[in-house]
Amino acid sequence: MPCNLFAPSSCYAIKPKEGSQVEEFRELVYAFHKQGFAVILDVVLNHQGIHTPLHAIDKGYYFEMDASMQLLNWSGCGNDIRANAPMTRRLLIDSLLHWVREYDVDGFRFDLAELLGIPTLHEIEAALKEMKPDIHLIAEPWSFRGHIAKNLRGTQFSSWNDDYREFIPKYIRGHEQSQGLAYFLTGSKDYRAAFPAQTVNYIASHDDHCWIDKITENPGNNGNQPTEADILHTHLAIAILNCSIGIPMLAAGMDFLQSKQGVKNTYLQGNLNMLDYSREKTYAETAQYTRDWIAFRLSKDGQLLRRKEFPPEGTLHIYHQEQNSPLAMHLHEGGKHLLFAINPSAGASRLPVPIELPQMNLRADERQFFKTPRKEKPGLPIVIPPRSVRLWTV
């Protein structure tokens, strides 16, 4: 509930007047767990609705205010919680512990976590880790006031990688160079991540333009009827997302090119936010391509990318040319090899690879995963056709 941090929202309940949402949510979490899913709650602790109980109890204690007693608005929502106040912090932590204890949720994603502050996030982490050591903690590491991704390196929080979000749409359309892609493919470790799972790599979310509207060639950012180039660019982005070290995050509907018809802010526009599952048949190739990449990421071969620590020195190599877009990444460890190559430019590219590669299985290109992988030895140099992807494994 936006005004009660301890209660599920009654609007989802079968019998809201009887508070049936409490037991229904327990059953929901249990059902997901039986199917092997973790349940992560998106919690908005940085602000509340107007006229909540906290406003009536002591507005000046629980909310940030300026010298004229006006509510501060670094959240963009009208009232920022005063997280550094001891009883506010206790309230926030007690509510999170309640969700773990009573509903057995597996983690939290913190909206505009910068407004909570690093000290509060440290205390949240300590309390939740004590109750559930494998809890998932994910921060949206910014607000209109600032950005804390670098400061989260000393915590176990993962954080949404907004630099990744902004870079990939430009790269797949040929507007960025390979040096930037190398940074993101290898886990954003120089600035953002102290361990692989600290970066949540994503290219679209619930905010702003959805993916296909963001990158479409059509006027007005309306990707409702995507062009062939739009579809191909989406495939390149899906491949990059699943070959990047870190946690890949897919927005709902991206797999079937869901469009909001060019509208950027669809808050309260249910007709545009509703997923149109008929598009899964219309854009079946993209839907299947996405499924296959997810399956690969979860496979034994994809384990090279699903890491607790960054690759040891000498096991990860990037091959590219300065001031150019095409790139190849070679990851090898314990007899396993993964070679990923991408060329978003309009011409074929030759990538110099200074080592002798073993015979490998060509698993995928920019259109499909092959049902029967083709055994081949990548040539030296590796030649990558325009606007294409290649994935080899051993």
Secondary structure, DSSP 8 states (H G I E B T S, - for coil): -TT-TTS--GGG-SSGGGTTHHHHHHHHHHHHHHTT---EEEE--SB--TT-HHHHHHHHHHB-B-TTS-B--TTSSS-BB-TTSHHHHHHHHHHHHHHHHHH---EEEETTGGGT-HHHHHHHHHHHHHH-TT-EEEE--B-SS-B-TGGGGGSS-EEEEHHHHHHHHHHHTT-S-HHHHHHHHTTSTTTT-SSGGGEEEES--SSSS-HHHHH-SSGGG--SS--HHHHHHHHHHHHHHHHSSSEEE--TTGGGT---TT-S--TT-HHHHS--TTHHHHTHHHHHHHHHHHHHHTSSGGGGTS-SS---TTSEEEEE-TT---EEEEEEETTEEEEEEEE-SSS-EEE---S----EEEEE-SS-EEEEEEEE---SSEEE-TTEEEEEE-
